[in-house]
Amino acid sequence: MSVFLTGGTGFIGSSVLRRLIAEGHEVTALVRSTEKADAVEAEGATALIGDITDSELVSDQASRSDGVIHTASPGDDTAAAVDEAFVTAVFAGLEGSSKPYVHTSGIWIYGDNSDITESSEFDPPAGSRWRLPIDERVRTANGVHTAIVVPSIVYGYGRGLPTLISDAPRGSGVVPVLHLIGDGSQHWPTVHVDDLAALYVLAFEQADAGSLHIGASGENPTVRELGAAAADAAHIAGGDEAETIEATRARLGRDFADALMLDQQATGSGARIEFGWEPNGPTLLDELTTGSYAPEDR
């Protein structure tokens, strides 16, 4: 199948691109520069230089494709408007075709929850509330075969949110100490980026229309466990140290900090049952200790 992909050079999207190619799909990847075009073409995709805010371009490419996977996000205050406009453009190109469209949401929409499943109630912090109306629009679309993937904390290749742990401030005292995000008692649901990519492709190929799928490996370490692993790997003499909520908010910004301090756990069992999805990447704890986030001189 021919797939129109956004975010093909991003953290998640680049892994989705590789998985699509490996599964025999033809991919047209929307990129913003010749440098990024070279990167996706090196992976075997066809590059299209443009922007996800170009509604005419998006609609045209959606109509030419056999389906769309959307992983791109500006990651700033424009995210809600950009995603809303992108969905509008994609639906204009796909409406009435019953072609698949896979949309990206985020695990923070569930708020504090020790057992997140596809049927859990939504309770997003302020910085994630914008996702809910767009997700609802995607799930209830007519004439388009939609599905939503909800990534948990994505890791792998030394990239993503875990760098907030591995590269955390060491303090200014005589004995270095790794600063945690809050007190570190919160759990993070996690998933390796390559395992998540496999879920995107399965959702594209097999998901029921209007369905939602949690991308979680079942590993839910606490931030303190992650901080201890990173501190040990970096030989930080003082280990790790809790940080006040106020200090974390000052360092990372209130909305972002509040999302990172959510206490969440998920198994991802829904995708295992429905698709036979088998996440088998190394755990985030292993990656922090001896893997892609560990210091090179360890």
Backbone hydrogen bonds, N-H to C=O, Kabsch-Sander energy under -0.5 kcal/mol:
donor,donor_aa,acceptor,acceptor_aa,energy
3,V,1,M,-0.5
3,V,26,E,-3.4
4,F,67,G,-2.5
5,L,3,V,-0.7
5,L,28,T,-2.7
6,T,69,I,-2.0
7,G,30,L,-0.6
8,G,30,L,-0.5
10,G,7,G,-1.8
14,S,10,G,-2.2
15,S,11,F,-0.7
15,S,12,I,-0.6
16,V,12,I,-2.1
17,L,13,G,-2.7
18,R,14,S,-1.8
19,R,15,S,-2.1
20,L,16,V,-2.7
21,I,17,L,-2.3
22,A,18,R,-2.3
23,E,19,R,-1.8
24,G,21,I,-1.6
25,H,20,L,-2.5
26,E,1,M,-2.4
27,V,25,H,-0.5
28,T,3,V,-2.9
29,A,27,V,-0.6
29,A,46,T,-2.7
30,L,5,L,-2.5
30,L,28,T,-0.5
31,V,29,A,-0.5
31,V,48,L,-2.7
37,A,33,S,-2.0
38,D,34,T,-2.3
39,A,35,E,-1.5
40,V,36,K,-2.1
41,E,37,A,-2.2
42,A,38,D,-1.8
43,E,39,A,-0.7
44,G,41,E,-1.1
45,A,40,V,-2.3
46,T,27,V,-3.2
47,A,45,A,-0.5
48,L,29,A,-2.5
50,G,31,V,-3.4
50,G,48,L,-0.5
54,D,51,D,-1.9
55,S,53,T,-1.4
58,V,54,D,-2.4
59,S,55,S,-2.7
60,D,56,E,-2.2
61,Q,57,L,-2.5
62,A,58,V,-2.5
63,S,59,S,-2.2
64,R,60,D,-1.5
65,S,61,Q,-1.2
65,S,62,A,-0.5
66,D,2,S,-2.6
68,V,100,P,-2.3
69,I,4,F,-2.3
70,H,102,V,-2.7
71,T,6,T,-0.8
71,T,69,I,-0.6
79,A,76,D,-1.9
82,V,78,T,-2.7
83,D,79,A,-2.7
84,E,80,A,-2.4
85,A,81,A,-2.3
86,F,82,V,-2.3
87,V,83,D,-2.7
88,T,84,E,-2.0
89,A,85,A,-2.2
90,V,86,F,-2.9
91,F,87,V,-2.7
92,A,88,T,-1.7
93,G,89,A,-1.4
94,L,90,V,-2.1
95,E,91,F,-2.5
97,S,94,L,-2.5
97,S,143,G,-0.7
98,S,143,G,-2.2
101,Y,145,H,-2.2
102,V,68,V,-2.7
103,H,101,Y,-0.6
103,H,147,A,-2.8
105,S,149,V,-2.6
107,I,151,P,-1.8
109,I,106,G,-1.7
110,Y,107,I,-1.7
111,G,108,W,-1.5
113,N,263,D,-1.9
116,I,265,Q,-2.9
120,S,117,T,-1.7
123,D,109,I,-2.3
128,S,125,P,-1.9
129,R,125,P,-0.7
129,R,126,A,-0.8
131,R,128,S,-1.5
132,L,129,R,-1.0
134,I,130,W,-0.8
135,D,131,R,-3.0
136,E,132,L,-2.6
137,R,133,P,-1.9
138,V,134,I,-2.3
139,R,135,D,-2.7
140,T,136,E,-1.8
141,A,138,V,-1.2
145,H,99,K,-2.1
146,T,144,V,-1.4
147,A,101,Y,-2.1
148,I,211,S,-2.2
149,V,103,H,-2.7
150,V,213,H,-3.1
152,S,215,G,-1.8
153,I,189,P,-2.6
154,V,152,S,-0.7
155,Y,191,V,-2.0
156,G,159,R,-0.5
159,R,156,G,-1.8
163,T,160,G,-1.8
164,L,161,L,-2.5
165,I,162,P,-1.4
166,S,162,P,-2.3
167,D,163,T,-2.4
168,A,165,I,-1.4
177,V,170,R,-2.4
178,L,239,G,-3.2
179,H,169,P,-2.4
180,L,241,E,-2.7
182,G,180,L,-0.8
184,G,181,I,-1.0
188,W,221,P,-2.8
190,T,219,E,-1.5
191,V,153,I,-2.0
193,V,155,Y,-2.9
196,L,192,H,-2.4
197,A,193,V,-2.1
198,A,194,D,-1.6
199,L,195,D,-1.4
200,Y,196,L,-2.0
201,V,197,A,-2.0
202,L,198,A,-2.2
203,A,199,L,-2.7
204,F,200,Y,-2.4
205,E,201,V,-2.2
206,Q,202,L,-3.0
207,A,202,L,-0.5
207,A,203,A,-1.4
210,G,146,T,-2.2
211,S,146,T,-1.0
211,S,208,D,-1.5
213,H,148,I,-2.4
215,G,150,V,-2.9
216,A,214,I,-1.1
217,S,190,T,-3.2
220,N,218,G,-0.6
223,V,186,Q,-2.3
224,R,184,G,-2.7
226,L,222,T,-2.1
227,G,223,V,-2.9
228,A,224,R,-2.6
229,A,225,E,-1.9
230,A,226,L,-2.3
231,A,227,G,-2.8
232,D,228,A,-2.3
233,A,229,A,-2.3
234,A,230,A,-1.9
235,H,232,D,-1.1
236,I,231,A,-2.6
237,A,235,H,-0.7
238,G,176,P,-2.3
239,G,236,I,-1.7
241,E,178,L,-2.5
243,E,182,G,-2.7
248,T,244,T,-2.4
249,R,245,I,-2.5
250,A,246,E,-2.1
251,R,247,A,-1.9
252,L,248,T,-2.6
253,G,249,R,-2.2
257,A,253,G,-2.8
258,D,254,R,-2.7
259,A,255,D,-1.7
260,L,256,F,-2.1
261,M,257,A,-1.5
262,L,259,A,-1.4
264,Q,187,H,-2.2
264,Q,262,L,-0.8
265,Q,113,N,-2.0
267,T,116,I,-0.6
272,R,268,G,-1.3
273,I,269,S,-2.6
274,E,270,G,-2.6
275,F,271,A,-2.4
276,G,271,A,-0.7
276,G,272,R,-1.4
277,W,271,A,-1.4
287,E,283,T,-2.3
288,L,284,L,-2.3
289,T,285,L,-1.8
290,T,286,D,-2.9
291,G,286,D,-1.1
293,Y,287,E,-1.7
294,A,287,E,-0.8
294,A,291,G,-1.2
298,R,295,P,-1.6
